[in-house]
Amino acid sequence: MPADLPPLTTTDRTRVRRAPARASDDRAEAYAILDEGRVAHVGFVSEGAPVVIPMAYGRDRDRLLLHAARASRLARTLAAGAPVCVTVTLLDGMVLARSAFHHSMNYRSVAVVGTAVPIAGEAERRAALDVLVDHLVPGRSAEARRANRAELRQTEVLALPIDEASVKRRTGGPVDDPEDLGLAVWAGVVPLTCVAGVAQPADDLVPGLPAPAALIQWGAGLTS
Ligand SMILES: Cc1cc2nc3c(=O)[nH]c(=O)nc-3n(C[C@H](O)[C@H](O)[C@H](O)COP(=O)(O)OP(=O)(O)OC[C@H]3O[C@@H](n4cnc5c(N)ncnc54)[C@H](O)[C@@H]3O)c2cc1C
């Protein structure tokens, strides 16, 4: 990742108010979190009410990419220019304090706000869909059948600039009040990680297929 990336833009919408020492406008840190994350929570207002929808996503340089059926409410709303807030969270651990009050979680998260723009042009749309597939498993887009014209027509592909955005993270152990440190209550951190399990071949897989390179490189175990 280039070392001289410009900072994220902090506005009234993205300024972290609580525990600002845990916040950052470091673009490289935001990209690292987005590249490691798997699920984006996409928030927007529909018919006057808030909606938050979990979605796959990808990152192409300074753009966060989303895709959805063109007919879906999400695609129609975002393509019409509705403001959107996308958050991605990595959960790193459960923080157990002596007091109930100071229980917490270790995490790294990013919030991006702005307006998503539909990507036009077949080549650009295909490239964006490759990024989305490769975000699931790196290198996978080169192995899968690409979208045909009908599939492309049905799919909205949207790009949200990663600019007005914020990073927040918590690391370390519990922070108990001094008067609680002597309590006979266990305190500490339970680390959490997201790991790939053993890949399960589809029941109707063509017999005798070797393990795909993308899975091997990704480190997913395979049943023989
Ligand atoms: C990990 C993950 C990744 C996904 N990736 C994509 C993606 O890349 N593109 C995509 O189009 N869809 C994706 N989905 C599905 C997505 O969450 C929505 O279900 C779908 O986009 C919209 O469905 P809809 O048009 O029926 O819902 P909408 O009309 O948008 O929503 C109607 C109501 O249905 C309910 N609803 C919709 N989705 C969910 C949900 N996931 N869980 C619980 N309640 C729900 C809510 O109450 C919502 O208000 C993903 C889901 C998950 C969990």
The ligand as an SDF file (V2000), in Angstrom:
LIG
                    3D

 53 58  0  0  0  0  0  0  0  0999 V2000
  -23.1860  -11.7240    4.3950 C   0  0  0  0  0  0  0  0  0  0  0  0
  -24.2300  -11.2470    3.4340 C   0  0  0  0  0  0  0  0  0  0  0  0
  -23.8310  -10.7620    2.1930 C   0  0  0  0  0  0  0  0  0  0  0  0
  -24.7960  -10.3220    1.2710 C   0  0  0  0  0  0  0  0  0  0  0  0
  -24.3720   -9.7860    0.0960 N   0  0  0  0  0  0  0  0  0  0  0  0
  -25.2830   -9.2460   -0.7520 C   0  0  0  0  0  0  0  0  0  0  0  0
  -24.8610   -8.5540   -1.9230 C   0  0  0  0  0  0  0  0  0  0  0  0
  -23.6750   -8.3860   -2.2060 O   0  0  0  0  0  0  0  0  0  0  0  0
  -25.8210   -8.0610   -2.7420 N   0  0  0  0  0  0  0  0  0  0  0  0
  -27.1560   -8.1890   -2.4450 C   0  0  0  0  0  0  0  0  0  0  0  0
  -27.9910   -7.7070   -3.2270 O   0  0  0  0  0  0  0  0  0  0  0  0
  -27.5660   -8.8200   -1.3530 N   0  0  0  0  0  0  0  0  0  0  0  0
  -26.6720   -9.3490   -0.4940 C   0  0  0  0  0  0  0  0  0  0  0  0
  -27.0860   -9.9800    0.6530 N   0  0  0  0  0  0  0  0  0  0  0  0
  -28.5300  -10.0880    0.8710 C   0  0  0  0  0  0  0  0  0  0  0  0
  -29.0290   -8.7670    1.4430 C   0  0  0  0  0  0  0  0  0  0  0  0
  -28.7630   -8.7260    2.8300 O   0  0  0  0  0  0  0  0  0  0  0  0
  -30.5370   -8.5420    1.2400 C   0  0  0  0  0  0  0  0  0  0  0  0
  -31.2570   -9.6440    1.7220 O   0  0  0  0  0  0  0  0  0  0  0  0
  -30.8940   -8.3010   -0.2020 C   0  0  0  0  0  0  0  0  0  0  0  0
  -29.9750   -7.4740   -0.8540 O   0  0  0  0  0  0  0  0  0  0  0  0
  -32.1630   -7.5110   -0.3100 C   0  0  0  0  0  0  0  0  0  0  0  0
  -33.2330   -8.3100   -0.0990 O   0  0  0  0  0  0  0  0  0  0  0  0
  -34.6940   -7.7300   -0.2970 P   0  0  0  0  0  0  0  0  0  0  0  0
  -34.7500   -6.9490   -1.5910 O   0  0  0  0  0  0  0  0  0  0  0  0
  -35.5990   -8.8470   -0.0970 O   0  0  0  0  0  0  0  0  0  0  0  0
  -34.7700   -6.7800    0.9450 O   0  0  0  0  0  0  0  0  0  0  0  0
  -35.1640   -5.2580    1.1200 P   0  0  0  0  0  0  0  0  0  0  0  0
  -36.3590   -4.9190    0.3140 O   0  0  0  0  0  0  0  0  0  0  0  0
  -33.9720   -4.3940    0.9510 O   0  0  0  0  0  0  0  0  0  0  0  0
  -35.5220   -5.3450    2.6420 O   0  0  0  0  0  0  0  0  0  0  0  0
  -36.7910   -5.6260    3.1240 C   0  0  0  0  0  0  0  0  0  0  0  0
  -36.6780   -6.0840    4.5360 C   0  0  0  0  0  0  0  0  0  0  0  0
  -36.2390   -7.4240    4.5150 O   0  0  0  0  0  0  0  0  0  0  0  0
  -35.4480   -7.6620    5.6520 C   0  0  0  0  0  0  0  0  0  0  0  0
  -34.1320   -8.1380    5.2000 N   0  0  0  0  0  0  0  0  0  0  0  0
  -33.5420   -7.9480    4.0060 C   0  0  0  0  0  0  0  0  0  0  0  0
  -32.3350   -8.5330    3.9750 N   0  0  0  0  0  0  0  0  0  0  0  0
  -32.1510   -9.0790    5.1920 C   0  0  0  0  0  0  0  0  0  0  0  0
  -31.1070   -9.8230    5.7760 C   0  0  0  0  0  0  0  0  0  0  0  0
  -29.9560  -10.0940    5.1170 N   0  0  0  0  0  0  0  0  0  0  0  0
  -31.2630  -10.2610    7.0340 N   0  0  0  0  0  0  0  0  0  0  0  0
  -32.3890   -9.9980    7.7130 C   0  0  0  0  0  0  0  0  0  0  0  0
  -33.4130   -9.3020    7.2140 N   0  0  0  0  0  0  0  0  0  0  0  0
  -33.2980   -8.8500    5.9730 C   0  0  0  0  0  0  0  0  0  0  0  0
  -35.3370   -6.3730    6.4160 C   0  0  0  0  0  0  0  0  0  0  0  0
  -36.3160   -6.3140    7.4230 O   0  0  0  0  0  0  0  0  0  0  0  0
  -35.6360   -5.3320    5.3680 C   0  0  0  0  0  0  0  0  0  0  0  0
  -36.0950   -4.1160    5.8790 O   0  0  0  0  0  0  0  0  0  0  0  0
  -26.1690  -10.4040    1.5870 C   0  0  0  0  0  0  0  0  0  0  0  0
  -26.5500  -10.8920    2.8360 C   0  0  0  0  0  0  0  0  0  0  0  0
  -25.6090  -11.2740    3.7610 C   0  0  0  0  0  0  0  0  0  0  0  0
  -26.0570  -11.7370    5.1290 C   0  0  0  0  0  0  0  0  0  0  0  0
  1  2  1  0
  2  3  1  0
  2 52  2  0
  3  4  2  0
  4  5  1  0
  4 50  1  0
  5  6  2  0
  6  7  1  0
  6 13  1  0
  7  8  2  0
  7  9  1  0
  9 10  1  0
 10 11  2  0
 10 12  1  0
 12 13  2  0
 13 14  1  0
 14 15  1  0
 14 50  1  0
 15 16  1  0
 16 17  1  0
 16 18  1  0
 18 19  1  0
 18 20  1  0
 20 21  1  0
 20 22  1  0
 22 23  1  0
 23 24  1  0
 24 25  2  0
 24 26  1  0
 24 27  1  0
 27 28  1  0
 28 29  2  0
 28 30  1  0
 28 31  1  0
 31 32  1  0
 32 33  1  0
 33 34  1  0
 33 48  1  0
 34 35  1  0
 35 36  1  0
 35 46  1  0
 36 37  1  0
 36 45  1  0
 37 38  2  0
 38 39  1  0
 39 40  1  0
 39 45  2  0
 40 41  1  0
 40 42  2  0
 42 43  1  0
 43 44  2  0
 44 45  1  0
 46 47  1  0
 46 48  1  0
 48 49  1  0
 50 51  2  0
 51 52  1  0
 52 53  1  0
M  END
$$$$
